[in-house]
Amino acid sequence: MGTLLKILRIVFSIIVLYLSGYGLITENFELSSYMIFFLGALMLVTGLAELQKDRKRFWGYMSIIVSLYAFFVSIQGFLLN
């Protein structure tokens, strides 16, 4: 499970960096809802990894809470567009 979380963290990081870079360079922010969605997925994977390591429980739970908020914001962005 640990290697899967590392792979997902890398994949989601690359997707978020690509979408944010695309938005900044082209000044086209239509894909920002997708970027927030993948950022939420990245935070969820990070929170699960921290909880699995059993090191920093507070930051693991905080990451999961932030990811739920990011999912909420991205769903609102999808519905409003």
N, CA, C and O of each residue as an XYZ file, in Angstrom:
324
protein
N       0.828     -1.204      0.000
C       0.000      0.000      0.000
C       0.861      1.253      0.000
O       0.461      2.280     -0.549
N       2.039      1.179      0.609
C       2.908      2.348      0.695
C       3.424      2.806     -0.659
O       3.495      4.005     -0.930
N       3.790      1.836     -1.523
C       4.300      2.222     -2.836
C       3.195      2.789     -3.716
O       3.439      3.679     -4.530
N       1.970      2.268     -3.551
C       0.845      2.807     -4.315
C       0.589      4.260     -3.936
O       0.320      5.089     -4.806
N       0.670      4.576     -2.645
C       0.456      5.962     -2.212
C       1.547      6.880     -2.742
O       1.277      8.029     -3.091
N       2.789      6.375     -2.804
C       3.881      7.190     -3.353
C       3.662      7.468     -4.839
O       3.875      8.585     -5.312
N       3.236      6.440     -5.563
C       2.992      6.606     -7.005
C       1.838      7.576     -7.233
O       1.927      8.452     -8.094
N       0.748      7.427     -6.465
C      -0.390      8.339     -6.604
C       0.000      9.765     -6.253
O      -0.438     10.710     -6.911
N       0.822      9.928     -5.218
C       1.256     11.268     -4.826
C       2.063     11.923     -5.941
O       1.896     13.112     -6.212
N       2.934     11.158     -6.585
C       3.733     11.705     -7.686
C       2.854     12.051     -8.882
O       3.015     13.111     -9.487
N       1.925     11.161     -9.226
C       1.049     11.392    -10.379
C       0.166     12.621    -10.152
O       0.039     13.473    -11.032
N      -0.446     12.707     -8.959
C      -1.304     13.858     -8.677
C      -0.496     15.149     -8.613
O      -0.991     16.202     -9.015
N       0.730     15.088     -8.119
C       1.576     16.282     -8.084
C       1.893     16.776     -9.488
O       1.854     17.977     -9.755
N       2.205     15.851    -10.378
C       2.513     16.239    -11.763
C       1.284     16.839    -12.434
O       1.396     17.832    -13.151
N       0.115     16.247    -12.209
C      -1.119     16.769    -12.814
C      -1.417     18.169    -12.300
O      -1.764     19.055    -13.081
N      -1.284     18.380    -10.982
C      -1.557     19.703    -10.403
C      -0.562     20.731    -10.929
O      -0.947     21.849    -11.273
N       0.717     20.360    -10.991
C       1.716     21.298    -11.513
C       1.454     21.637    -12.973
O       1.594     22.790    -13.382
N       1.076     20.642    -13.755
C       0.798     20.890    -15.166
C      -0.404     21.822    -15.338
O      -0.345     22.783    -16.105
N      -1.489     21.534    -14.622
C      -2.696     22.358    -14.768
C      -2.479     23.780    -14.264
O      -2.967     24.734    -14.870
N      -1.756     23.926    -13.168
C      -1.510     25.278    -12.658
C      -0.556     26.044    -13.572
O      -0.735     27.243    -13.790
N       0.446     25.367    -14.103
C       1.352     26.019    -15.042
C       0.640     26.421    -16.322
O       0.874     27.506    -16.853
N      -0.221     25.556    -16.817
C      -1.000     25.869    -18.013
C      -1.883     27.092    -17.782
O      -1.984     27.967    -18.642
N      -2.521     27.144    -16.614
C      -3.383     28.283    -16.308
C      -2.602     29.578    -16.193
O      -3.067     30.626    -16.640
N      -1.422     29.516    -15.600
C      -0.623     30.735    -15.453
C      -0.048     31.213    -16.781
O      -0.014     32.415    -17.045
N       0.398     30.295    -17.608
C       1.031     30.693    -18.866
C       0.003     31.208    -19.859
O       0.220     32.236    -20.501
N      -1.117     30.503    -19.993
C      -2.114     30.889    -20.995
C      -3.155     31.873    -20.460
O      -3.933     32.431    -21.233
N      -3.175     32.087    -19.155
C      -4.169     32.929    -18.488
C      -5.590     32.447    -18.798
O      -6.522     33.246    -18.880
N      -5.739     31.149    -18.965
C      -7.020     30.502    -19.194
C      -7.327     29.667    -17.951
O      -6.683     28.647    -17.707
N      -8.304     30.104    -17.176
C      -8.572     29.475    -15.893
C      -9.803     28.578    -15.922
O     -10.432     28.355    -14.887
N     -10.150     28.065    -17.090
C     -11.288     27.158    -17.196
C     -11.008     25.806    -16.556
O     -11.941     25.104    -16.167
N      -9.747     25.433    -16.443
C      -9.378     24.135    -15.880
C      -9.070     24.200    -14.388
O      -8.559     23.234    -13.822
N      -9.370     25.314    -13.754
C      -9.020     25.447    -12.339
C      -9.841     24.508    -11.450
O      -9.367     24.094    -10.392
N     -11.052     24.170    -11.863
C     -11.846     23.211    -11.082
C     -11.193     21.835    -11.089
O     -11.198     21.133    -10.078
N     -10.634     21.455    -12.231
C      -9.917     20.179    -12.299
C      -8.665     20.217    -11.426
O      -8.335     19.244    -10.748
N      -7.973     21.363    -11.455
C      -6.767     21.497    -10.647
C      -7.103     21.365     -9.162
O      -6.381     20.694     -8.424
N      -8.181     21.991     -8.720
C      -8.579     21.902     -7.317
C      -9.002     20.483     -6.969
O      -8.730     20.010     -5.866
N      -9.665     19.796     -7.898
C     -10.054     18.407     -7.662
C      -8.826     17.521     -7.449
O      -8.774     16.740     -6.499
N      -7.839     17.649     -8.338
C      -6.635     16.835     -8.206
C      -5.793     17.264     -7.002
O      -5.090     16.441     -6.416
N      -5.859     18.531     -6.633
C      -5.186     18.965     -5.417
C      -5.840     18.329     -4.199
O      -5.150     17.944     -3.255
N      -7.162     18.216     -4.213
C      -7.862     17.520     -3.140
C      -7.479     16.048     -3.081
O      -7.307     15.487     -1.998
N      -7.344     15.420     -4.255
C      -6.921     14.016     -4.295
C      -5.501     13.870     -3.759
O      -5.195     12.904     -3.060
N      -4.639     14.821     -4.084
C      -3.272     14.803     -3.562
C      -3.258     14.946     -2.046
O      -2.514     14.246     -1.360
N      -4.074     15.844     -1.530
C      -4.139     16.025     -0.074
C      -4.711     14.783      0.609
O      -4.276     14.422      1.702
N      -5.679     14.132     -0.026
C      -6.246     12.907      0.541
C      -5.198     11.801      0.609
O      -5.089     11.110      1.622
N      -4.432     11.631     -0.457
C      -3.386     10.610     -0.475
C      -2.308     10.939      0.552
O      -1.795     10.043      1.221
N      -1.965     12.212      0.679
C      -0.977     12.622      1.671
C      -1.475     12.344      3.081
O      -0.719     11.854      3.921
N      -2.735     12.650      3.348
C      -3.301     12.378      4.659
C      -3.339     10.900      4.980
O      -3.046     10.498      6.107
N      -3.698     10.084      3.996
C      -3.717      8.638      4.217
C      -2.309      8.091      4.453
O      -2.121      7.183      5.263
N      -1.329      8.641      3.751
C       0.054      8.202      3.954
C       0.538      8.573      5.355
O       1.229      7.786      6.002
N       0.181      9.755      5.819
C       0.592     10.161      7.166
C      -0.086      9.307      8.229
O       0.541      8.956      9.229
N      -1.341      8.971      8.032
C      -2.032      8.110      8.987
C      -1.471      6.692      8.963
O      -1.411      6.025      9.996
N      -1.060      6.233      7.776
C      -0.504      4.892      7.670
C       0.857      4.805      8.362
O       1.182      3.787      8.972
N       1.649      5.873      8.265
C       2.948      5.901      8.932
C       2.794      5.989     10.440
O       3.704      5.634     11.189
N       1.638      6.464     10.879
C       1.332      6.614     12.307
C       2.312      7.571     12.989
O       2.620      7.428     14.173
N       2.795      8.554     12.214
C       3.718      9.543     12.765
C       2.965     10.769     13.262
O       2.978     11.090     14.450
N       2.324     11.428     12.347
C       1.678     12.703     12.655
C       0.183     12.565     12.404
O      -0.303     12.874     11.316
N      -0.524     12.111     13.393
C      -1.957     11.895     13.231
C      -2.701     13.197     12.980
O      -3.635     13.221     12.179
N      -2.306     14.295     13.654
C      -3.005     15.565     13.481
C      -2.917     16.034     12.037
O      -3.924     16.447     11.462
N      -1.721     15.978     11.435
C      -1.564     16.450     10.059
C      -2.239     15.510      9.073
O      -2.676     15.947      8.008
N      -2.330     14.242      9.404
C      -3.055     13.313      8.543
C      -4.534     13.640      8.496
O      -5.136     13.701      7.424
N      -5.118     13.850      9.676
C      -6.544     14.218      9.717
C      -6.783     15.592      9.103
O      -7.791     15.804      8.429
N      -5.867     16.520      9.331
C      -6.015     17.865      8.764
C      -5.955     17.810      7.236
O      -6.702     18.523      6.565
N      -5.085     16.982      6.687
C      -5.001     16.839      5.231
C      -6.286     16.256      4.656
O      -6.728     16.668      3.584
N      -6.884     15.307      5.356
C      -8.129     14.713      4.885
C      -9.258     15.734      4.928
O     -10.085     15.779      4.018
N      -9.301     16.555      5.978
C     -10.334     17.595      6.077
C     -10.167     18.623      4.963
O     -11.151     19.044      4.354
N      -8.925     19.031      4.693
C      -8.663     19.997      3.618
C      -9.020     19.389      2.263
O      -9.530     20.089      1.389
N      -8.759     18.096      2.080
C      -9.107     17.461      0.809
C     -10.623     17.424      0.602
O     -11.101     17.615     -0.516
N     -11.374     17.180      1.669
C     -12.838     17.195      1.546
C     -13.340     18.577      1.164
O     -14.270     18.704      0.368
N     -12.726     19.617      1.729
C     -13.112     20.978      1.362
C     -12.748     21.267     -0.103
O     -13.515     21.909     -0.820
N     -11.589     20.796     -0.536
C     -11.189     21.004     -1.933
C     -12.131     20.276     -2.887
O     -12.462     20.802     -3.950
N     -12.570     19.060     -2.514
C     -13.547     18.353     -3.344
C     -14.856     19.139     -3.412
O     -15.463     19.243     -4.477
N     -15.288     19.689     -2.284
C     -16.508     20.483     -2.246
C     -16.400     21.698     -3.164
O     -17.328     21.993     -3.917
N     -15.279     22.398     -3.105
C     -15.071     23.590     -3.939
C     -15.012     23.210     -5.414
O     -15.576     23.911     -6.254
N     -14.339     22.110     -5.739
C     -14.242     21.729     -7.148
C     -15.597     21.288     -7.701
O     -15.911     21.564     -8.858
N     -16.403     20.603     -6.884
C     -17.736     20.209     -7.344
C     -18.598     21.440     -7.577
O     -19.367     21.483     -8.537
N     -18.479     22.439     -6.714
C     -19.203     23.689     -6.951
C     -18.734     24.352     -8.240
O     -19.545     24.891     -8.993
N     -17.441     24.315     -8.495
C     -16.912     24.876     -9.743
C     -17.427     24.160    -10.959
O     -17.711     24.791    -11.978
N     -17.555     22.828    -10.872
C     -18.104     22.063    -11.993
C     -19.556     22.409    -12.236
O     -19.985     22.519    -13.385
N     -20.321     22.583    -11.165
C     -21.747     22.857    -11.292
C     -22.031     24.280    -11.764
O     -23.020     24.513    -12.459
N     -21.188     25.220    -11.400
C     -21.417     26.606    -11.795
C     -20.990     26.906    -13.219
O     -21.457     27.879    -13.812
N     -20.112     26.090    -13.776
C     -19.644     26.342    -15.154
C     -20.489     25.647    -16.157
O     -20.235     25.752    -17.357
